[in-house]
Amino acid sequence: MKTIQDCFGHSVRLTDERMAHILEHPEMSLMGAEIERVLTDPQSVRRSRSDDAVRLFYEFYAQTLVGGKWLCVVVKYSQDDAFVVTAYLTDKPKTGEELWPIN
């Protein structure tokens, strides 16, 4: 298990099980190292519209195995914990309150 400090200064857990699950998807096979980088220095972070405790960390990659896509890393926060739920490639970020960059 890794613990990564996100751009807000919170410690986020990334378990070996979650990383293995994410990397099982063929389009994500080369994105493992980028998950940590996106948490520490994202292009954008949005609050999930469906779960107030979830943040969506985004970075655009012009070249992935499936073309130009956004990498989204999903993190769930609680009072004493934060952990990566999943990560995936998408055509565009979801709508939601913009939390990063801080203006």
Number of C-alpha atoms within 10 A of each C-alpha: 10 12 14 20 15 19 17 12 9 14 17 20 19 20 15 11 10 17 18 12 13 20 17 11 10 11 15 19 14 11 18 14 9 15 25 19 14 21 26 17 18 22 14 19 26 20 21 19 13 8 9 10 14 20 23 24 28 28 22 20 13 10 9 17 12 12 12 14 19 20 26 26 23 22 23 19 16 9 6 6 11 20 19 21 16 17 23 18 22 15 11 12 19 14 10 14 12 14 15 17 12 8 4
